[in-house]
Amino acid sequence: MLTHILQGDPLANYGVRVEAPMSLVDDPGADTLDALLCAIQAARDWRQKDSGFDAPDELDALEGWIADPMLAA
């Protein structure tokens, strides 16, 4: 997964540049990799703040929402 992120084009896909050491995969609990994935998603989502974070119009305001570029209209 990390190789895919680093060798892919996160700037085009998420609007952010990603630099991370491959040693992140050495964490048996994957906490550091999870933190990187959360940071990428949070950075991408923050860039969408002016468009309502790409949330669907029918979003229930009482429910949580995880913004995802693959779900953006």
N, C-alpha and C positions, 0 to 999 in steps of 0.2 A: 504494500500500500504506500509506504513512504517513497519507495523508488518511483512508483507511478506519479505521485505528487511532484517530486523533484524533477523527474525527467519529462513530465507533461508541461503544460503551459498554464500554471496557476494565475498568472497575470491576466491572460485572456479569459480563463474560466471563472475566476473569482475576483478579479480586479486588484489582486495583491501579489506582491513578490514574496516568495517563500524561500528561505534559506534555513537548512537544518542539518545537523550532523546525522549520519547513518547510525551513530551509536544510540539514537533514540529507540531503535528496535531491540536493544540489549536489555531493556527493562522488562523483566518477566511479567509484571503486572500490567504493562503497556500504559501506565499512567502518563508518562512523558509524551508518548505518541498521541494519546487521547487529548492531552492539553494542547498539543500542536493543532490537531484537527479542530478543536473548539476555537482556538485563536484564529484559524483561517476562516472558519464560518462566521465568527463574530465580526471580523474585519470586513468580510464581504457584506454582511448584513448591515453594518453601520454605514457603508457606502450607499445603501438603498434607503436610508432613513427618510429622504425627501419624497420617496414614492411609497411610503407606508410599509417599508421593508418587504415589498412584493407580497404582502399578505392578501389572500383572497377577500373579495368584498363580503362574502358570507361568513367571515370568521366570527366565531362567538367570542366576544370580548372577555368572557369569564373563563375561557379555556386557554391553555398555553399554545404557543405557536413556535415551531422551529422553521425559520426561513430557510429555503433551499433553492439554489439557482435553477435546479432541474424542474421545479414546480412553478417558476415565474411565468406569467403569461406574456 
